[in-house]
Amino acid sequence: MRKIKETIIEKLILASGLASIFFVVLIFLFLIKEGLAVFQSVTPGAFLFGKSWYPISEPAQLGILPLILGSLLVTLGAAVISIPIGVGAAIYIAEIAPARIKDILKSGIELLAAIPSVVLGFIGMVTLVPLVKSLFHLPTGLTALSGSIMLAFMAMPTIVSIAEDALYSIPKNYKEGALALGATHWQAIWRVMLPAASSGILAAIMLGIGRVIGETMAVMMITGNAAVIPQSILVPVRTLTATIAAEMGEAVVGSEHYFALFAVGIVLFVISFGINVTADLFLHEKQSK
Amino acid sequence: MTKIITNGLNLFYGKFHALKNVNSGFGENRITAIIGPSGCGKSTLLRVFNRMNDLIDGVRTEGEVVIGEKNILAPATDLVALRKKVGMVFQRPNPFPLSIYENIVFGERIHGDKVKDDKLDEIAEKSLRDVLLWDELKDRLNEPALRLSLEQKQRLCIARVIAVKPDVLLMDEPCSTLDPNATQRVEELMRELKNKYTIIIVTHNMQQAARVSDDTGFMLLGELIEFGNTETVFTAPSDKRTEDYITGRYG
């Protein structure tokens, strides 16, 4: 009797494990099936590197280069802002902060991670956007820069908590060894602890960036959504994610536009997948050391 | 010559009285072993000499520890200068996750400003020769230090300390993770090094203390029970508790 129960439980667990893979495969297949259909009307080259995105003009122009560049620009900006601050915060929390401040900061960062992105987007819209507008004397504050700053806030919790983990899990005797050789605290951090934690910190950065690239709501609200190739960070841009979210509702099922949006989804999927795999490689490297 | 003197040294971890009125003198160019059962405070005593206990919250010390005519427990002590003079080798070999070369020149890089490469090369070679690793490793200097064997790692850690040119070497159970052959070779190395350095070794292993040291101190529950010439301590201890420990009645 007991044996039957064990077997049933094992099978159930197996089934739930398989289910997750099954759904991923289903989603992927659906994405591929719908997305690849667009290449009946445009070549992959013209799709990826086409400079104009006018999906509902006649004939439709389906070049997603502006969207790719929009996503990259916003992501790059967010990375430039969030990496130094995030890694700095991780070092402070792991190494320098007294126990009480450490607790406060850690809960603060968890709280930051818990803010829904639409709320962040909304706050950005009413505070950050006017600020950017008046600071740079722009016709509109809905720019790539605003998006980058907002997304940096979303990447930061991931970066801080994983990087802090990486720093915290370095063997204590590295630090002791460095200090015993007469290193100052900062020298021990910079020359021994950061190199020792580098793979974990890189993984933290990659996962943070992964979150930024996939983010939709906040960027849609504050980047201005102009599907043109950006010439600077102070102009409106449109990202891959925002394009899908904004246009899927109005695209006619089975139209070129509809298939093109799925193909955008594939591009997004490939980018996110690449980032996650890279992060994973870094994490594994850390474990095998 | 006495290199390190402790006068009425007391140490507290919070309320726990870990070192009780320790008075001792460690001879220059001698190997002094500190023995005693687990938790007797021997590692704590060792870590007083380079102020590593400062890393622990709630540690308080009283009394005096004089190294080179200065009381190193004084708040104004320059810890960087102290730790350059008083090097430490740890129980678990702890080479940094850097190359072999960068491990050895670590001290020079953090202490000197704008060090020339040929000077670093010179230091690396000399330090490795001192720990008898040069011939084994001279062609592998850029390999990660973490790839070395345990014994090589521990020697590398000794080389890394020597490269800073200390006067005193503190060794906290340096052989406890090594096999008997490696232990023997590290002990030989210690005997060679004592011509240049004052060595204090904490060990669990009484035979090791008897083999390698000139002087021995026996600690129990935070007290330094006996301190003197190794032969005397092992053959004619003056305290009953030392005798009981050495003959294996407890510990």
HADDOCK unambig.tbl for C-alpha pairs under 7 A between the chains (distance, minus, plus):
assign (segid A and resid 173 and name CA) (segid B and resid 94 and name CA) 6.16 0.50 0.50
assign (segid A and resid 174 and name CA) (segid B and resid 94 and name CA) 6.14 0.50 0.50
assign (segid A and resid 174 and name CA) (segid B and resid 96 and name CA) 6.10 0.50 0.50
assign (segid A and resid 177 and name CA) (segid B and resid 94 and name CA) 6.70 0.50 0.50
assign (segid A and resid 180 and name CA) (segid B and resid 83 and name CA) 5.76 0.50 0.50
assign (segid A and resid 180 and name CA) (segid B and resid 87 and name CA) 6.42 0.50 0.50
assign (segid A and resid 180 and name CA) (segid B and resid 88 and name CA) 6.11 0.50 0.50
assign (segid A and resid 181 and name CA) (segid B and resid 83 and name CA) 5.88 0.50 0.50
assign (segid A and resid 181 and name CA) (segid B and resid 84 and name CA) 6.09 0.50 0.50
assign (segid A and resid 181 and name CA) (segid B and resid 87 and name CA) 6.35 0.50 0.50
assign (segid A and resid 181 and name CA) (segid B and resid 107 and name CA) 6.16 0.50 0.50
assign (segid A and resid 181 and name CA) (segid B and resid 161 and name CA) 6.56 0.50 0.50
assign (segid A and resid 182 and name CA) (segid B and resid 80 and name CA) 4.42 0.50 0.50
assign (segid A and resid 182 and name CA) (segid B and resid 81 and name CA) 6.88 0.50 0.50
assign (segid A and resid 182 and name CA) (segid B and resid 83 and name CA) 4.79 0.50 0.50
assign (segid A and resid 182 and name CA) (segid B and resid 84 and name CA) 5.43 0.50 0.50
assign (segid A and resid 183 and name CA) (segid B and resid 80 and name CA) 6.59 0.50 0.50
assign (segid A and resid 183 and name CA) (segid B and resid 110 and name CA) 6.34 0.50 0.50
assign (segid A and resid 192 and name CA) (segid B and resid 96 and name CA) 6.43 0.50 0.50
assign (segid A and resid 196 and name CA) (segid B and resid 97 and name CA) 5.86 0.50 0.50
